[in-house]
């Protein structure tokens, strides 16, 4: 039986390219057949023929792969997108997927995905030192010439640290958290030229032996980083030098250790004067005793014409000394924490803390007049030692917008004051709120929030009305951690103000302009066995009915609770125009 020298390719007659390949392949196969049938074939000739056959087979495989990729493009429209769009999609996936190895698997889907992914050099530079992978030279090679981001955790292995020190010159961002990596980086930065460096974050733990590391931690400005824009240091003692970065837009300095390692007052002020382009300044426990400066120096302002956010945390005296020297735009938001970071809390009364905030009222009032009218006050506490007062205005894009309720309204924080104080009583809290409202002209605010159970508990002992009575223009009232009806029942009562206050002593309903009442659980009921919203529903209905009968109804009720029975929802709609419900975890 004879065997044909070649077989027609399946479908060749129907395929234009198949016909052409069949002709060429037939001649090629006949050539090999003639070699096989020759009696003079030797080993060397066979090796050459085998190599030639393998080359042909490899080529045909590559040709098949190229046609297969075209078929994939036909069947999968996403592969037909331009590379720029594909890269945007990949970036979106990377942002959504926390695990680095998961998004790296995109390169195994198909040849096109792998080509696009390997071409995203900046992505590999950003992720080469991700916390959830072991960095290596291969990943860094994929970044090509793109700047890299170096991240070193507190438990950083020596191999990761060594690789980071080797590639410091390529870094766009350096982040070291913990004593060993941060201190080793300070060593590695010494006298280096880092032309690509944009951001530097170094954090030393509070248990570091500062006496043994001061010489290391004070050499930080000895490197050259002309493009450094963001500098954040915790428990790192700076020394001023000719290499001090002058192009900073963000400067965050925290000292939680003994403040004997702070810059001298003259050096501190000189360094700040070189940072005229700052948009964000944060100083926590880092302000030296500026009263040691000559009076002429203290009279010279430190201007920050572009500043958008100022955060200061320290004792009264140090903050006052710095604040009197600063010149800020009216649009700058401020956050003031009145405490000494090295102490548990600043042992002052709540009244003293609130009175101290008067020095900031001129700036807040200027913001109110130029940028955004003050619209809201949020009162928040973690416990009887800590209180936070936040003043909000309409969202103007200068800070993270705050959603105050279940509506689409968003506001920007104008000023925030944190007080670490002696234990306060409900009477003291009510008086402090009234005083703060008076100093900052908050009588006409439209939104008021009491956002903590400890506040509610203190005010219940003192009587809630004094805390509400100063805010007659409030249209939305938020009562957070609301697990008991006495948080809102005063809203149904007539209240006579004290004759010492500026408003009328005639009995009146609290919050006469109230339009929206927002009650939220905020996990306050977690400690209450078998808590149900129905416990609040009956007294809530009574309050709503009472206000409706007096001609000042609540029109919108917003509820942030896990579950509300349909029957309760229907009953509430008898006295309000709408009831909005949203679970706290949504």
N, C-alpha and C positions, 0 to 999 in steps of 0.2 A: 504494500500500500504506500503510495506516495503522499508526502506532506507538502502542502503549498508553501512556497517561500515566504509569503506574506498574506495577511488577512485584511480585508477591507475594514476601515474604521467604521464603527456603528454610527449611522446617521450621516456619513460623509457625503452621500448623494444629496441630502437636503441642506447641508451646511456649506456656504460659500468657502469659508476658510478650511472646512474639512476636506473639500475637493483638492485644494492646493496642497495641504499638508500630506494628503494621501499620496499624491504624485511624488513628492520629495521623499516621504518616508519609505515608499516602495523601492525607490532607487537605492536608498541608504541601506535598507534591509537586504536587498539583493547583493550589495557590496559585501556585507558581513557574511552572507551565505556562501559567497564565492570563496571567501577566506577560509571559512570552516571546512569547505570541501577540498581545499588544496592539500596535496600530499606533502608539500614542502614547508608547512607551518612549523615554526619552532617556538620554544618557550618565550624568547624575547619578543617575537612578533605577537604572540598571544597576549602578553602583558600590555603591549601598545594598543592592541585591539580592544582589550577590556577597558583600558583607560578612556578610549574614545567612546565606547558604548556608555560608560558611566557619565561622561560629559553630556552625551545626547539625552540620557534619561533625566539628569539634573535640569537640563534646559527645559525639557518638556514639562517637568514638574513645576518649574518656576512659571512657565507659560500658563499652565493650568491654574496656578495660584493667582496669577494676574487676572485671568478671566473670572475666577471665583470671586475675587474682590469686586469686580464690576457687577457680578450677579448679586452680591451682598448689597451694593449700593442701590441696585434696582429694587430689591425686596425690603430694604430698611431705609426709609427716607432720611433718618437722622444722619446717616453717613454722607448725605449729599449736602449737608450744611457747610458753609465756609468755615475754615479752620478758626477764624476769630470768634465765630458764634459757638463752635464746639468748646473752645477754651472758656468762654463765659459759662457754659453749662457745667463744665468740669469744676470751675471755681465754686459754683453754687453747690455742687455735690460735696466738695471738700468742706465747705462751711457748715453743711448739715450733718456730715458724718464725723463723729468725734474720733473714731478709731482710724489712725493713719493707715494701717495695713488694709483696712476695708476699702478705702478709696484707691489705694495702689493697685488693687485687683482689677480696676478698670482697664489696665494695660493688658490684661489677659483675655479680654472679651474678643478682640479682633485686631488685625494688623493696623487698621486705621486708628482705632482708639489708642493703641500703643504709640504710634507715630506722633499723634497730637499730644499725648501726655508727656512723652519724652522731650517734646519741643517746648514745653512750658518751664523754661529754666528758672524763672522767678519763683514758681511754685515749689520746685525742689529746693531752692535756696531757703525758702521760708520754712519748709518742713523737715529739712535734713537733721535738725536737732530736736524734733518733737519729743515730748516726754514719754510717749508710749512706744518708741522704737529705739533700737540700738544704732546710733549714728556710725557711719563708716565712710571710707573714701569713695566708695561706689556712688553713694547718694550725693556726696559733694560734687563728684564729677558730673552728675546729671544737671547740676546747677550751672555748669560751664562758667561763664564770667559774671553771672548774676550775683548780687549781694546775698549774704546768708543771714539767717536769724539764729543766734546761739542761745539756747535755754539750758540752764544748769540747775537741777533741783537740789534740795538740801542733802539728799542721800546720793549725790552724784558719784558714779563709779570713776575710778582714776583714768580709765581709757577714754571716757567721754570728755573729761576735763583736759586730758592731754591733747586730744584731737581739737578741742575748742581753742586752746592756747596756740596751737600750730596755725590755725586759720583766723586769728583775730583780725588780720589785715583785710579780710573779706567781709567782715561783719557790718551789716546795716543796723542790727539791733542785738544788744547783749542783755541777757536777763540771768542773774545769779541770785539764788535764794538759799541762804544758809552760810554758816561761818567758813567752812573749808573752801567751797567754790568761790565765794565772794573775795576772800582774802587772797586766794591763789590768782584770781583774775586781776586784783590790784597789783600783785607782783608782775603779772604778765603784761599789764598795760603800761608799765613804767617805760618812759621814753619812746613809746611806740608812735608811729604815724598811722592814723586811722582815717583816711580820707572819705570812706563811705559811711562811717558811723553816724546814725541819725538818733538812736535812742539807747540809753544806758540805764539799767535798773539793777542796783546792788542792795541786798538786804542782809544785814547781820543780825543774828538772833540776840535776844536780850540777855542770854546767859554767857555771852562772850567775855573773856578776861581782857578788858580794855587796856590794862596796863601793859600787857604783853603784845598788843597789836597796834597801839597808837602810832608807832613809827611806820607801820605798814599802811594804816588807813588814812594817813595824812598826805600820802604822795599822789593821791588821785589826779590832781590837775597837771601832773608832769607829762602827760601824753598830749599829742596834738590831734584834735578832732574838729577841723574847721566847719564841718557840716552838722555838728551835734545840735539837735533841736529839743530833745526831751531828756531830762536828767532827773532820776528819782533815786534817792538814797535813804536808807534806814540804818541808824546807828553807825554811820560812817562819818568820821571827823574830817572835814575838808580843810585844806590849806590853800590859801590864795597864792596864785603864781601868775607868771606872764602867759601861761597857757589856759587861763580861765576862759571857758566858752562864752562868747559874747553874742552868739546868734540864737540863744535858747528861746523857745516859745513856751515850754513847760518846765517848771522847776518845783520839785517836791522833795523837801528835806524833813526827815523825822528823826528825833533823838529821844529814845525811850530809856536811855541809860543815864548815868551821872552826867549832868550838863557841864562839868568841868572841861569837857573836850570840845566845847563849842568854839566857833571862831571868835576872835576878839571883836569888840564892838566896831572898831575902825575897819577891820578887814571885812566884817559882815556887811557893813554899809557900802564899802567900796565894791564888793562883789555884786550887790543888788543894783548898784548904779550902772554896772556894765550889762545888765539884762533888760534893757529898755524895750525889747520886743516881746516881752512875756505876754502870753494870753492867759496862762494859768499859773498861779503861785500858791503853793501850800507849804506852810511852816508849822511843824508840830513839835513843840519842845526845843526849837532850834534858835530862838531869839535870845541873844546875849543881853546883858544889862546895858542898855543904850544910854542910861543916865550917866555913864562914865565918859561919854563923848563930850567934847567941849561944846558950850552953848551955841557957838557959831555953826558947828557941824550939825547940831540937832535942828537948827533953824533952816537948814538947806533941805528942801523937799526931795523925795525919791520918786520921780515920775514914772508911771507905767501907762502910757497913753493908749495902749492896745489891750489892756487887761480885761478879760471877760469873767474870770472867777478868782476870788481870793478866799483861801481857807487858812485860818490861823487857830492853833490850839495851844494855849499856855495859860499862865496866871494873869490876873488883872493887870498888874504893873507892867509886865513885859509887853503885853498886847497894846496897852495904852501908849507906851513909849514908841512903838513902831507905827501905830495907826496915825499918830500926830505928824509923822514924817512922810507918809505916803500921799501921793496924788493920783487918784483913780478917775477914770471916766465915769460919768453918771450911769452908764449901762452895765457896769461891773456888778455881778452878784457876789454876795459875801456869805461866808459860813464861819461863825465864831464859836469855838469851844472853850468855855471858861473853866479850865482846870490845869493842874500841873501834871504832865504825863508821867513824871517820876513818882507821883503820889497816887493813892487810891482815889481820892477826890479832894477838891479844894473846899475846905471846911468853912463855908460861908452860908448865910441864910439865903433862901430863895429870893426874898425881898431885895437883899443886897445885890445879888446877881442881876435881877431884872432892872434895878435902878442903874446899874453899870452900863446897860445897853443904850442908855440915852446918847452916849457919845457917837453912836452909829446912826442915829435917827436922821441927821441932816443928809447923809448919803442916801439912805433909803427913801427919804422924801424927794430928793432930786431925781432918783430913778422913777419914782411915781409920777413926777411931773413931765419927764422927758421921754421915757421909754414905754412904760406900761403901768396903768393904774393898779394899785394894790387891790386885789379882789378877794383874797382868801387868807384865812389863818388856820393852821393845823397845830394842835396841841397834842404832843405825844410823850409818853413816859414808859420806861422799862420797869422802874421800881421807884420807891420813895426817895432815892438819892439822885435820880437822873430825870431831867425834863428837857424837852426840845420844843421850841417855838419856831414855826416856819411861816414866812409871809410870802404869798404867791401873787403873781400878776398874770395877765394874758400871755399865752405862749408867743414868744418873739424869737425863738430859735437860738438863744444864748446859752441854754443849758438843757439838760434832759427834761422833757416835758412830763408833767405829772397828771395822771387821770384822776380827778378828785371823786368821781362817783361812777355810775353806770352809763352816763351819757358819753357823747363824743368830745366833750369839752376837755381841753388840755391846757395846763398852766405851767409857767416857768417860775422856779424858786428865786425870789428877789433877795431874801435874807433868811438865814437860819442861825439860831442861837441854841447851843447845848450848854446845860448847866449841870455840873456835878456838885451837889449841895448837901447841906444838912437835911435830915428828914423834915418834910413839910406836911402841914395839916391841910384839910380842906379849906378852912378859912384863909390860910396863907396863900393857897393856890388861887382862890377866887380873887383875893386882893391883888396878887401878882398879875393875873390875867387882865384885870381892869386897869392896872397901872401901865402895863405894856401897851394895851390898846390906846390909852390916852397919849403916851409918848410918841407912838408911831401913827397916830390919827387913823385908827382902824375902825372907828365907830360905824363907818358906812360900808364895810366889807359885805359881800354878798354870799360868801361861803364860810362856814365855820365847822371845824372837825375836832372832836374829842376822841382821840385814837389810842386808848389804852384802858384796860380794866382797872389799873391802880388809880387812874384819875377818877374814873367813875366811882370807885369805892370811897376815895377821900371826899369827893363832892357830895356823895350821898350822906356822909356823916355831917357835912357842913350845911347841906341844903343846896341843891343844884341851881336854883334861881339866880343867886348872885353871879355865877359864872356866865349865864346867858344874858343877863339884863343889859349889859353894855352894848349889845349888838342888835339894835332894833331894825337894821336894814337887811339882816341876813335872810336870804331867800332859799338857801340850801343848808341844811344842818345834818352833819354826819355824826352818828354815835357808834363808834367802833366797840368791839368786844361786848356787844349787847346781849347779855344772857339773862337779864332780869328787867322787869318792867319799870322799876323805879329810875331807870336811865332816861325814860322819855315821859313818864307821867306828869312831871312838872309843867309840861307844855299845855296841859289842859286847865291849869290853875291861873287865877288872877294873882298878880304879884305887885306889892307895893315897894318901891325902891326907897332906900334910905335918903333922908333929907339932905345928907352931906353930898350926895351925888348930883351931877348936873342935870339929869333928866327928871321928869315930873314924878312926884311922889304919889300921884293918883294911881289906883289899882289898874293894871292892864295885863293883857295876855303876854306871855313871853314870846319873843320873835314874831311880832305882828305881821311882818312881811313874808313869813315863811311860806314857800311854795312847794318845796321838795324836802322830804324827810328820808334820809338814807340810813338804814340800820344794818349793821353787819355783825356777824358772829365772830369772825377772826379766831376761831378755835377756842373762844372763851368758854364754850359749853363742854369742852373735852373732859373737864373734871366733874361735870354734873351727870350723874347716872340717868339714863333714859330721857335726856333732854329732848324736847320737841318744841317746834315753833308755836304750837298751840298754847303753850304756857304764856306766851307774850300776846297772843292774838286778842283775847278778851279785853285786857286793859288798853291795848293799842286801839281797838275799836271804840272804846269809851272815850279815849283822848281825841280821836279823830271826829267822833260825833259831837263832842263838846265844842271843839273849835268850829265845826261847821255850823252849829246852832248859833254861835256868837258872830257869825259873818266873816270869819277869817280862816277858811278851810285850808287844809293841806291838799294840793291838787295832784301831786305825784308822790308815790311811795316806792322807794327802791329798797330791795331786801337782798342781803348777801348771806343766805343760810343754806344749809345742805338740802333741806326738803321742806316744802310747804304744801299742805293738803289743798286739794282743789276747793273744798268747802270753805277753808279759811280765805283763799284767794277771792272767792265770790263775795264773801261777807265784807272784805276790805274794799271791794269796788263799790259798795253802797255809799261810801263816804269820800272816795277819791276818784279822780278821773282815770288814773292808770296805776297799775302795779307792775313793776319790773322786778323780775327775780333772776338772780345769777348765783350759782354755787361758788363758794370761796375758792375752789381749786380750778375754776374755769378761766 
